[in-house]
């Protein structure tokens, strides 16, 4: 009985923590990544 109660509290804590993390990060715009410009060589233009 004690072991079942401990497991229940552990699972409840994990679920509650995950929900709080989702709530904190919800609605935030994604981070913008800088676009890396590709340097084209002669080989790229020729297709090789």
C-alpha positions in Angstrom: 0.0 0.0 0.0 2.8 2.4 0.9 4.7 1.6 -2.3 1.6 2.3 -4.4 1.1 5.6 -2.7 4.7 6.6 -3.3 4.5 5.6 -6.9 1.3 7.6 -7.3 2.8 10.7 -5.8 5.9 10.3 -8.0 3.9 10.0 -11.2 1.6 12.9 -10.0 4.7 15.1 -9.5 6.1 14.3 -12.9 2.8 15.1 -14.6 2.3 18.3 -12.7 5.9 19.4 -13.4 5.4 18.7 -17.1 2.1 20.7 -17.2 3.7 23.6 -15.5 6.6 23.6 -17.9 4.2 23.5 -20.9 2.1 26.3 -19.4 5.2 28.5 -18.9 6.4 28.0 -22.5 3.0 28.2 -24.2 2.3 31.2 -26.3 5.9 32.3 -26.6 7.1 33.0 -30.2 9.8 30.6 -31.4 13.4 31.9 -31.4 14.5 33.3 -34.7 17.5 31.6 -36.1 19.9 33.6 -38.2 19.9 32.7 -41.8 23.3 31.5 -42.9 24.0 32.6 -46.4 25.5 29.9 -48.6 28.7 30.8 -50.4 28.4 29.5 -53.9 31.5 28.3 -55.6 32.0 27.6 -59.3 31.3 24.0 -58.6 27.9 24.8 -57.3 26.9 26.8 -60.3 28.1 24.0 -62.7 26.2 21.4 -60.7 29.1 19.4 -59.4 
